[in-house]
Amino acid sequence: MKYFLTALHAEGLKIRKSKVIWITMAAFTIAPLMAGFFMFVLKSPELAKNSGLLGAKAQIAGEASWPSYLSLHAQIISVGGILIFGFITSWIFGREYADKTAKDLLALPYSRLIIVVAKFIAAFITNFILSAYIVSLGLLIGLIIGLPQWSSTILTQGLYVLVIVTILTIALCTPVAFFASYSGGYLAPLGFVIFTLVLSQIIAAAGFGNYFPWSIPAIYSGITEGESAIGWNSLFIIFVTSLVGFFSTLYWWLFTDQH
């Protein structure tokens, strides 16, 4: 347990002192700002009318209300999270090869399982905090705008969906860690992230999103009109995908110096 806490603390220091995380957080801040701006446009009919194309784009966000606004944030996390969370995970694992520190970790006098688990937990905590930051900023913007239909029930339901979407999206980042470890860098995992993001949109549009792991969080967020519920089979698919990514990464780290 002592070694694990030490490894987790070390990962936390790497993340906190890196500019990459802070730049990523700043970039993701654009999402709630745009969501708030769309709601502001929808709330002002004259502005929506005069803004032309912008007003038409804002209609995608639905109506100017708290249920619609929270749903929009869930959709942002389900789609944008694949890219952002995947990037953070690829950085946490891939940086060891880019910085030439992987050999030092492999030489440590304790199980490599500890290193892998510490990195996954650090990635989960970082991604979840980032999601919480985006949602908190979004709530503040919504209060400033003065969106209608505010209630504790709507807020609770909205936050519940946001938490589930966040957990599902983060769980799908384990294969990214494997590609970062296997390739020894950032390009392969980022290519995988972009590939899954594009493919998830195509498969969801074709009506088979419930069977493709990276489409399921978006479906649950309500991005597909008329569909928001996901069955146990979809949750099982995400669970298996996450386990495959985890154990593949663990296997690579356990036997990497034999390849």
ZAPAVO-893742 format. One record per residue (C-alpha): residue in one letter; residue number from 1; y, z, x. Coordinates in nm, 4 decimals. Layout:
BEGIN
{rest:A, nr:NUM, c2:Y, c3:Z, c1:X}
...
This chain:
BEGIN
{rest:M, nr:1, c2:0.0000, c3:0.0000, c1:0.0000}
{rest:K, nr:2, c2:0.2316, c3:0.0776, c1:0.2909}
{rest:Y, nr:3, c2:0.1823, c3:-0.2699, c1:0.4392}
{rest:F, nr:4, c2:0.2398, c3:-0.4315, c1:0.1001}
{rest:L, nr:5, c2:0.5686, c3:-0.2486, c1:0.0412}
{rest:T, nr:6, c2:0.6800, c3:-0.3407, c1:0.3929}
{rest:A, nr:7, c2:0.5991, c3:-0.7074, c1:0.3324}
{rest:L, nr:8, c2:0.7743, c3:-0.7022, c1:-0.0060}
{rest:H, nr:9, c2:1.0804, c3:-0.5367, c1:0.1471}
{rest:A, nr:10, c2:1.0884, c3:-0.8009, c1:0.4197}
{rest:E, nr:11, c2:1.0749, c3:-1.0802, c1:0.1610}
{rest:G, nr:12, c2:1.3554, c3:-0.9135, c1:-0.0309}
{rest:L, nr:13, c2:1.5728, c3:-0.9029, c1:0.2798}
{rest:K, nr:14, c2:1.5073, c3:-1.2713, c1:0.3512}
{rest:I, nr:15, c2:1.6090, c3:-1.3637, c1:-0.0027}
{rest:R, nr:16, c2:1.9148, c3:-1.1396, c1:-0.0202}
{rest:K, nr:17, c2:2.0548, c3:-1.2532, c1:0.3131}
{rest:S, nr:18, c2:1.9937, c3:-1.6234, c1:0.2569}
{rest:K, nr:19, c2:2.2720, c3:-1.8528, c1:0.1416}
{rest:V, nr:20, c2:2.0176, c3:-2.0754, c1:-0.0335}
{rest:I, nr:21, c2:1.9627, c3:-1.8293, c1:-0.3190}
{rest:W, nr:22, c2:2.3334, c3:-1.7713, c1:-0.3759}
{rest:I, nr:23, c2:2.4073, c3:-2.1450, c1:-0.3721}
{rest:T, nr:24, c2:2.1232, c3:-2.2023, c1:-0.6194}
{rest:M, nr:25, c2:2.2606, c3:-1.9292, c1:-0.8459}
{rest:A, nr:26, c2:2.6069, c3:-2.0866, c1:-0.8320}
{rest:A, nr:27, c2:2.4618, c3:-2.4287, c1:-0.9177}
{rest:F, nr:28, c2:2.2602, c3:-2.2904, c1:-1.2121}
{rest:T, nr:29, c2:2.5788, c3:-2.1262, c1:-1.3442}
{rest:I, nr:30, c2:2.6852, c3:-2.4705, c1:-1.4634}
{rest:A, nr:31, c2:2.4170, c3:-2.4567, c1:-1.7354}
{rest:P, nr:32, c2:2.5588, c3:-2.1706, c1:-1.9499}
{rest:L, nr:33, c2:2.9106, c3:-2.3001, c1:-1.8909}
{rest:M, nr:34, c2:2.8146, c3:-2.6398, c1:-2.0325}
{rest:A, nr:35, c2:2.6262, c3:-2.4769, c1:-2.3214}
{rest:G, nr:36, c2:2.9321, c3:-2.2686, c1:-2.4043}
{rest:F, nr:37, c2:3.1577, c3:-2.5725, c1:-2.3828}
{rest:F, nr:38, c2:2.9333, c3:-2.7666, c1:-2.6215}
{rest:M, nr:39, c2:2.9487, c3:-2.4774, c1:-2.8688}
{rest:F, nr:40, c2:3.3252, c3:-2.4648, c1:-2.8327}
{rest:V, nr:41, c2:3.3453, c3:-2.8372, c1:-2.9114}
{rest:L, nr:42, c2:3.1174, c3:-2.7991, c1:-3.2132}
{rest:K, nr:43, c2:3.3197, c3:-2.5046, c1:-3.3397}
{rest:S, nr:44, c2:3.6394, c3:-2.7130, c1:-3.3300}
{rest:P, nr:45, c2:3.5912, c3:-3.0214, c1:-3.5528}
{rest:E, nr:46, c2:3.9191, c3:-3.1790, c1:-3.4437}
{rest:L, nr:47, c2:3.8308, c3:-3.1415, c1:-3.0775}
{rest:A, nr:48, c2:3.4851, c3:-3.2866, c1:-3.1410}
{rest:K, nr:49, c2:3.6405, c3:-3.5791, c1:-3.3250}
{rest:N, nr:50, c2:3.8968, c3:-3.6517, c1:-3.0544}
{rest:S, nr:51, c2:3.6515, c3:-3.6097, c1:-2.7667}
{rest:G, nr:52, c2:3.4509, c3:-3.9150, c1:-2.8733}
{rest:L, nr:53, c2:3.1332, c3:-3.9437, c1:-2.6684}
{rest:L, nr:54, c2:3.1550, c3:-3.5810, c1:-2.5620}
{rest:G, nr:55, c2:3.1473, c3:-3.4741, c1:-2.9229}
{rest:A, nr:56, c2:2.8370, c3:-3.6865, c1:-2.9816}
{rest:K, nr:57, c2:2.6660, c3:-3.5251, c1:-2.6837}
{rest:A, nr:58, c2:2.7566, c3:-3.1798, c1:-2.8091}
{rest:Q, nr:59, c2:2.5718, c3:-3.2533, c1:-3.1339}
{rest:I, nr:60, c2:2.2493, c3:-3.2349, c1:-2.9342}
{rest:A, nr:61, c2:2.3129, c3:-2.8607, c1:-2.9026}
{rest:G, nr:62, c2:2.2956, c3:-2.8249, c1:-3.2816}
{rest:E, nr:63, c2:2.5459, c3:-2.6210, c1:-3.4792}
{rest:A, nr:64, c2:2.7955, c3:-2.3712, c1:-3.3437}
{rest:S, nr:65, c2:2.6032, c3:-2.0484, c1:-3.4159}
{rest:W, nr:66, c2:2.4228, c3:-1.7763, c1:-3.2266}
{rest:P, nr:67, c2:2.0687, c3:-1.8929, c1:-3.3246}
{rest:S, nr:68, c2:2.1459, c3:-2.2440, c1:-3.2031}
{rest:Y, nr:69, c2:2.3190, c3:-2.1138, c1:-2.8907}
{rest:L, nr:70, c2:2.0282, c3:-1.8870, c1:-2.7898}
{rest:S, nr:71, c2:1.7820, c3:-2.1672, c1:-2.8593}
{rest:L, nr:72, c2:1.9855, c3:-2.3957, c1:-2.6331}
{rest:H, nr:73, c2:1.9609, c3:-2.1413, c1:-2.3507}
{rest:A, nr:74, c2:1.5843, c3:-2.1224, c1:-2.3972}
{rest:Q, nr:75, c2:1.5675, c3:-2.5007, c1:-2.3681}
{rest:I, nr:76, c2:1.7827, c3:-2.4924, c1:-2.0562}
{rest:I, nr:77, c2:1.5504, c3:-2.2412, c1:-1.8893}
{rest:S, nr:78, c2:1.2343, c3:-2.4242, c1:-1.9969}
{rest:V, nr:79, c2:1.3525, c3:-2.7548, c1:-1.8487}
{rest:G, nr:80, c2:1.5994, c3:-2.6529, c1:-1.5785}
{rest:G, nr:81, c2:1.3791, c3:-2.3617, c1:-1.4792}
{rest:I, nr:82, c2:1.1018, c3:-2.5981, c1:-1.3717}
{rest:L, nr:83, c2:1.3429, c3:-2.7409, c1:-1.1165}
{rest:I, nr:84, c2:1.5322, c3:-2.4251, c1:-1.0162}
{rest:F, nr:85, c2:1.2404, c3:-2.1810, c1:-1.0166}
{rest:G, nr:86, c2:1.0249, c3:-2.4384, c1:-0.8419}
{rest:F, nr:87, c2:1.2888, c3:-2.4884, c1:-0.5744}
{rest:I, nr:88, c2:1.3155, c3:-2.1131, c1:-0.5089}
{rest:T, nr:89, c2:0.9366, c3:-2.0790, c1:-0.4867}
{rest:S, nr:90, c2:0.9100, c3:-2.3751, c1:-0.2491}
{rest:W, nr:91, c2:1.1833, c3:-2.2217, c1:-0.0344}
{rest:I, nr:92, c2:1.0187, c3:-1.8791, c1:-0.0186}
{rest:F, nr:93, c2:0.6907, c3:-2.0289, c1:0.1031}
{rest:G, nr:94, c2:0.8153, c3:-2.3390, c1:0.2830}
{rest:R, nr:95, c2:1.0853, c3:-2.1702, c1:0.4892}
{rest:E, nr:96, c2:0.8201, c3:-2.0022, c1:0.7048}
{rest:Y, nr:97, c2:0.7185, c3:-2.3451, c1:0.8324}
{rest:A, nr:98, c2:1.0718, c3:-2.4828, c1:0.8555}
{rest:D, nr:99, c2:1.1868, c3:-2.1756, c1:1.0519}
{rest:K, nr:100, c2:0.8688, c3:-2.1741, c1:1.2662}
{rest:T, nr:101, c2:0.7823, c3:-1.8189, c1:1.1572}
{rest:A, nr:102, c2:0.4510, c3:-1.8936, c1:0.9823}
{rest:K, nr:103, c2:0.2510, c3:-1.8298, c1:1.3011}
{rest:D, nr:104, c2:0.4158, c3:-1.4882, c1:1.3310}
{rest:L, nr:105, c2:0.3090, c3:-1.3924, c1:0.9788}
{rest:L, nr:106, c2:-0.0451, c3:-1.5123, c1:1.0440}
{rest:A, nr:107, c2:-0.0630, c3:-1.2890, c1:1.3507}
{rest:L, nr:108, c2:0.0309, c3:-0.9688, c1:1.1668}
{rest:P, nr:109, c2:-0.2371, c3:-0.6956, c1:1.1770}
{rest:Y, nr:110, c2:-0.3014, c3:-0.6813, c1:0.8037}
{rest:S, nr:111, c2:-0.4557, c3:-0.8946, c1:0.5330}
{rest:R, nr:112, c2:-0.2886, c3:-1.2251, c1:0.4558}
{rest:L, nr:113, c2:-0.3497, c3:-1.1458, c1:0.0904}
{rest:I, nr:114, c2:-0.0647, c3:-0.8958, c1:0.1234}
{rest:I, nr:115, c2:0.1696, c3:-1.1674, c1:0.2510}
{rest:V, nr:116, c2:0.0849, c3:-1.4093, c1:-0.0305}
{rest:V, nr:117, c2:0.1084, c3:-1.1480, c1:-0.3073}
{rest:A, nr:118, c2:0.4376, c3:-1.0152, c1:-0.1674}
{rest:K, nr:119, c2:0.5823, c3:-1.3658, c1:-0.1633}
{rest:F, nr:120, c2:0.4705, c3:-1.4370, c1:-0.5209}
{rest:I, nr:121, c2:0.6121, c3:-1.1079, c1:-0.6480}
{rest:A, nr:122, c2:0.9377, c3:-1.1708, c1:-0.4612}
{rest:A, nr:123, c2:0.9553, c3:-1.5192, c1:-0.6156}
{rest:F, nr:124, c2:0.8862, c3:-1.3813, c1:-0.9644}
{rest:I, nr:125, c2:1.1509, c3:-1.1092, c1:-0.9348}
{rest:T, nr:126, c2:1.4090, c3:-1.3514, c1:-0.7933}
{rest:N, nr:127, c2:1.3482, c3:-1.6124, c1:-1.0617}
{rest:F, nr:128, c2:1.3512, c3:-1.3543, c1:-1.3403}
{rest:I, nr:129, c2:1.6779, c3:-1.2042, c1:-1.2154}
{rest:L, nr:130, c2:1.8269, c3:-1.5529, c1:-1.1991}
{rest:S, nr:131, c2:1.7202, c3:-1.6166, c1:-1.5588}
{rest:A, nr:132, c2:1.8650, c3:-1.2800, c1:-1.6676}
{rest:Y, nr:133, c2:2.1923, c3:-1.3702, c1:-1.4948}
{rest:I, nr:134, c2:2.2114, c3:-1.7042, c1:-1.6780}
{rest:V, nr:135, c2:2.1374, c3:-1.5430, c1:-2.0146}
{rest:S, nr:136, c2:2.3872, c3:-1.2589, c1:-1.9564}
{rest:L, nr:137, c2:2.6581, c3:-1.5071, c1:-1.8623}
{rest:G, nr:138, c2:2.5691, c3:-1.7132, c1:-2.1672}
{rest:L, nr:139, c2:2.5988, c3:-1.4105, c1:-2.3963}
{rest:L, nr:140, c2:2.9391, c3:-1.3273, c1:-2.2503}
{rest:I, nr:141, c2:3.0595, c3:-1.6835, c1:-2.3051}
{rest:G, nr:142, c2:2.9263, c3:-1.6777, c1:-2.6607}
{rest:L, nr:143, c2:3.1172, c3:-1.3569, c1:-2.7344}
{rest:I, nr:144, c2:3.4354, c3:-1.5067, c1:-2.5885}
{rest:I, nr:145, c2:3.3974, c3:-1.8185, c1:-2.8027}
{rest:G, nr:146, c2:3.3329, c3:-1.6064, c1:-3.1107}
{rest:L, nr:147, c2:3.0221, c3:-1.7785, c1:-3.2445}
{rest:P, nr:148, c2:2.9216, c3:-1.6922, c1:-3.6037}
{rest:Q, nr:149, c2:2.5918, c3:-1.5459, c1:-3.7346}
{rest:W, nr:150, c2:2.5775, c3:-1.2605, c1:-3.4855}
{rest:S, nr:151, c2:2.3249, c3:-0.9870, c1:-3.5653}
{rest:S, nr:152, c2:2.0912, c3:-0.7578, c1:-3.3787}
{rest:T, nr:153, c2:1.7915, c3:-0.9313, c1:-3.5384}
{rest:I, nr:154, c2:1.8994, c3:-1.2754, c1:-3.4214}
{rest:L, nr:155, c2:1.9768, c3:-1.1406, c1:-3.0748}
{rest:T, nr:156, c2:1.6381, c3:-0.9677, c1:-3.0490}
{rest:Q, nr:157, c2:1.4501, c3:-1.2775, c1:-3.1609}
{rest:G, nr:158, c2:1.6507, c3:-1.4983, c1:-2.9269}
{rest:L, nr:159, c2:1.5976, c3:-1.2708, c1:-2.6270}
{rest:Y, nr:160, c2:1.2260, c3:-1.2485, c1:-2.7040}
{rest:V, nr:161, c2:1.1941, c3:-1.6274, c1:-2.6905}
{rest:L, nr:162, c2:1.4018, c3:-1.6380, c1:-2.3711}
{rest:V, nr:163, c2:1.1792, c3:-1.3804, c1:-2.1986}
{rest:I, nr:164, c2:0.8587, c3:-1.5623, c1:-2.2978}
{rest:V, nr:165, c2:0.9968, c3:-1.9003, c1:-2.1893}
{rest:T, nr:166, c2:1.1082, c3:-1.7518, c1:-1.8574}
{rest:I, nr:167, c2:0.7681, c3:-1.5943, c1:-1.7871}
{rest:L, nr:168, c2:0.5800, c3:-1.9122, c1:-1.8805}
{rest:T, nr:169, c2:0.8050, c3:-2.1279, c1:-1.6641}
{rest:I, nr:170, c2:0.7818, c3:-1.8939, c1:-1.3642}
{rest:A, nr:171, c2:0.4027, c3:-1.8774, c1:-1.4002}
{rest:L, nr:172, c2:0.3884, c3:-2.2536, c1:-1.3480}
{rest:C, nr:173, c2:0.5477, c3:-2.2223, c1:-1.0030}
{rest:T, nr:174, c2:0.2267, c3:-2.1138, c1:-0.8274}
{rest:P, nr:175, c2:0.1124, c3:-2.4735, c1:-0.7580}
{rest:V, nr:176, c2:0.4523, c3:-2.5336, c1:-0.5972}
{rest:A, nr:177, c2:0.3746, c3:-2.2544, c1:-0.3496}
{rest:F, nr:178, c2:0.0487, c3:-2.4261, c1:-0.2590}
{rest:F, nr:179, c2:0.2162, c3:-2.7611, c1:-0.1896}
{rest:A, nr:180, c2:0.4832, c3:-2.5858, c1:0.0177}
{rest:S, nr:181, c2:0.2121, c3:-2.4115, c1:0.2236}
{rest:Y, nr:182, c2:-0.0170, c3:-2.7131, c1:0.2518}
{rest:S, nr:183, c2:0.2587, c3:-2.9558, c1:0.3529}
{rest:G, nr:184, c2:0.4416, c3:-2.7046, c1:0.5695}
{rest:G, nr:185, c2:0.7865, c3:-2.7721, c1:0.4302}
{rest:Y, nr:186, c2:1.0053, c3:-2.8476, c1:0.1293}
{rest:L, nr:187, c2:0.9690, c3:-3.2192, c1:0.0521}
{rest:A, nr:188, c2:0.6170, c3:-3.2189, c1:-0.0949}
{rest:P, nr:189, c2:0.6727, c3:-2.9225, c1:-0.3300}
{rest:L, nr:190, c2:1.0095, c3:-3.0582, c1:-0.4448}
{rest:G, nr:191, c2:0.8484, c3:-3.3967, c1:-0.5076}
{rest:F, nr:192, c2:0.5800, c3:-3.2209, c1:-0.7104}
{rest:V, nr:193, c2:0.8450, c3:-3.0327, c1:-0.9105}
{rest:I, nr:194, c2:1.0350, c3:-3.3518, c1:-0.9940}
{rest:F, nr:195, c2:0.7108, c3:-3.5302, c1:-1.0823}
{rest:T, nr:196, c2:0.6017, c3:-3.2562, c1:-1.3239}
{rest:L, nr:197, c2:0.9507, c3:-3.2384, c1:-1.4765}
{rest:V, nr:198, c2:0.9582, c3:-3.6105, c1:-1.5528}
{rest:L, nr:199, c2:0.5967, c3:-3.6189, c1:-1.6663}
{rest:S, nr:200, c2:0.6484, c3:-3.3212, c1:-1.8976}
{rest:Q, nr:201, c2:0.9208, c3:-3.5081, c1:-2.0847}
{rest:I, nr:202, c2:0.7073, c3:-3.8210, c1:-2.1206}
{rest:I, nr:203, c2:0.3968, c3:-3.6367, c1:-2.2366}
{rest:A, nr:204, c2:0.5935, c3:-3.4191, c1:-2.4807}
{rest:A, nr:205, c2:0.7564, c3:-3.7319, c1:-2.6276}
{rest:A, nr:206, c2:0.4105, c3:-3.8853, c1:-2.6676}
{rest:G, nr:207, c2:0.3008, c3:-3.5846, c1:-2.8730}
{rest:F, nr:208, c2:0.0580, c3:-3.4297, c1:-2.6237}
{rest:G, nr:209, c2:0.2896, c3:-3.1637, c1:-2.4839}
{rest:N, nr:210, c2:0.0637, c3:-2.8778, c1:-2.5991}
{rest:Y, nr:211, c2:-0.1964, c3:-2.9915, c1:-2.3457}
{rest:F, nr:212, c2:0.0318, c3:-3.0379, c1:-2.0442}
{rest:P, nr:213, c2:0.1296, c3:-2.7053, c1:-1.8811}
{rest:W, nr:214, c2:0.4858, c3:-2.8003, c1:-1.7851}
{rest:S, nr:215, c2:0.5654, c3:-2.9214, c1:-2.1385}
{rest:I, nr:216, c2:0.4544, c3:-2.6039, c1:-2.3140}
{rest:P, nr:217, c2:0.7562, c3:-2.3782, c1:-2.2330}
{rest:A, nr:218, c2:0.9943, c3:-2.6468, c1:-2.3608}
{rest:I, nr:219, c2:0.7963, c3:-2.6797, c1:-2.6839}
{rest:Y, nr:220, c2:0.8058, c3:-2.3042, c1:-2.7344}
{rest:S, nr:221, c2:1.1816, c3:-2.3045, c1:-2.6754}
{rest:G, nr:222, c2:1.2215, c3:-2.5385, c1:-2.9724}
{rest:I, nr:223, c2:1.3321, c3:-2.8460, c1:-2.7815}
{rest:T, nr:224, c2:1.1065, c3:-3.0590, c1:-3.0035}
{rest:E, nr:225, c2:1.2317, c3:-3.0544, c1:-3.3599}
{rest:G, nr:226, c2:0.9822, c3:-2.8991, c1:-3.5968}
{rest:E, nr:227, c2:0.7684, c3:-2.7573, c1:-3.3139}
{rest:S, nr:228, c2:0.8133, c3:-2.4144, c1:-3.1600}
{rest:A, nr:229, c2:0.4801, c3:-2.2358, c1:-3.1996}
{rest:I, nr:230, c2:0.2177, c3:-2.2658, c1:-2.9290}
{rest:G, nr:231, c2:-0.1479, c3:-2.1779, c1:-2.9687}
{rest:W, nr:232, c2:-0.3793, c3:-1.9715, c1:-2.7545}
{rest:N, nr:233, c2:-0.5175, c3:-2.2904, c1:-2.6031}
{rest:S, nr:234, c2:-0.1732, c3:-2.3728, c1:-2.4625}
{rest:L, nr:235, c2:-0.1348, c3:-2.0220, c1:-2.3208}
{rest:F, nr:236, c2:-0.4822, c3:-2.0515, c1:-2.1690}
{rest:I, nr:237, c2:-0.3833, c3:-2.3811, c1:-2.0029}
{rest:I, nr:238, c2:-0.0792, c3:-2.2156, c1:-1.8428}
{rest:F, nr:239, c2:-0.2903, c3:-1.9166, c1:-1.7362}
{rest:V, nr:240, c2:-0.5511, c3:-2.1387, c1:-1.5694}
{rest:T, nr:241, c2:-0.2851, c3:-2.3532, c1:-1.4026}
{rest:S, nr:242, c2:-0.1151, c3:-2.0433, c1:-1.2664}
{rest:L, nr:243, c2:-0.4433, c3:-1.9002, c1:-1.1343}
{rest:V, nr:244, c2:-0.5382, c3:-2.2300, c1:-0.9700}
{rest:G, nr:245, c2:-0.2014, c3:-2.2393, c1:-0.7929}
{rest:F, nr:246, c2:-0.2310, c3:-1.8768, c1:-0.6835}
{rest:F, nr:247, c2:-0.5846, c3:-1.8951, c1:-0.5467}
{rest:S, nr:248, c2:-0.5207, c3:-2.2335, c1:-0.3831}
{rest:T, nr:249, c2:-0.2223, c3:-2.0833, c1:-0.2014}
{rest:L, nr:250, c2:-0.4214, c3:-1.7749, c1:-0.1072}
{rest:Y, nr:251, c2:-0.7091, c3:-1.9854, c1:0.0241}
{rest:W, nr:252, c2:-0.4725, c3:-2.1893, c1:0.2395}
{rest:W, nr:253, c2:-0.3102, c3:-1.8835, c1:0.3920}
{rest:L, nr:254, c2:-0.6457, c3:-1.7159, c1:0.4554}
{rest:F, nr:255, c2:-0.7864, c3:-2.0148, c1:0.6422}
{rest:T, nr:256, c2:-0.4751, c3:-2.2048, c1:0.7544}
{rest:D, nr:257, c2:-0.5383, c3:-2.1582, c1:1.1261}
{rest:Q, nr:258, c2:-0.8826, c3:-2.3153, c1:1.0846}
{rest:H, nr:259, c2:-0.7427, c3:-2.6456, c1:0.9498}
